[in-house]
Amino acid sequence: MENGVELDFSAPPALHGHPDVLTPEDAFMAAINTCYFMMFIWASERFKIDLVSFECEATGKVTEFMDKTSIFKEIILKLKIGARSTTPE
């Protein structure tokens, strides 16, 4: 990669991959989480929301089929957001 980041990836352990190494599924969930965060930052600036904290946990539920293929059946984003009040006191 051009930005200097190097990551080790492996297939999931269930598919003979190495444990404790990022999988393509991990990268997919991270991409969704990052994209959501970037859009939230954009919306906060656009609507002049003074964002003071943002936490997002992304989890996915995978369904495996008889032919051993699998898909993400559900993706859940759990958010904790803090914003400063703009209402005059």
N, C-alpha and C positions, 0 to 999 in steps of 0.2 A: 504494500500500500504506500501511497505517496506521503501520508501523514506520519509515518514512522511507527504506527501501532502494529504490533505483531501479536497474534493470538493463536493458541493451539486449539484445534478442533478435532473432534472424533465423532464417530457414530455413537448413538446411545449404547449404554452397556447391554441392553437387551438385544442389540444387534451386533454383539461382539466388539463394541467400542470400549474405550478406556474410561473408567470412572473418574470423576473430578476434573473432567475436561469439557469445555464448551461443546455443545452439539449444534447442528444447524437449527434445531428446534429452539434452543436457547437464543440463538442469534435472531430468529424470527420474532420471538417474544420481545427481545430487547429493541428491535427495530420498531415494533408497534408502540412500545412504551416511549421511545425517543420521539417518534413522530407525533404522538399525542401531546407530549410535553412541549415540543416546538410550536404546535398549533395553539396550545394554551397560552404560551408566552406571547405569540402574535396577537391573539384575541385580547389578552390582558392589556397590552400596549394600545391596541386599536380602540378599546372601550375605556381606556384610562383607569384601569383597575390597578391599585397599588399592591401587587402580589408580594407577600413577605415570605411565604413558604409553599412548597409543592412537594408532595410525596405521591408516588404512584407505584403500586405493585401489580404487575401483569402476570396472570396465570392462564394456562390453557388446558382444556380437556381434549384429549386425543381419543378417537375411536379407531380401533383396529378391525379390519375386515378379514373374512375367511382366507382371502388370497394374500394375507400378510401386508397389504397396503394400509396406510393409515391417513387420517385427516384430522385437522383441528375442528372439533365439533362446536366448541364454545371457547370464547376468550373473555376473561373478566378483568377489568381494570378497577382497582380499589384506590380511591383518591383521598388524600388529606390535603386540603388547601387552606392557606391563611392569607387574608387580605386586610389591609389597613382601611379603616373606615374613612370615608371622605365627607361624612355628614358633619356640619359645623356643630360644635358643642354649645 
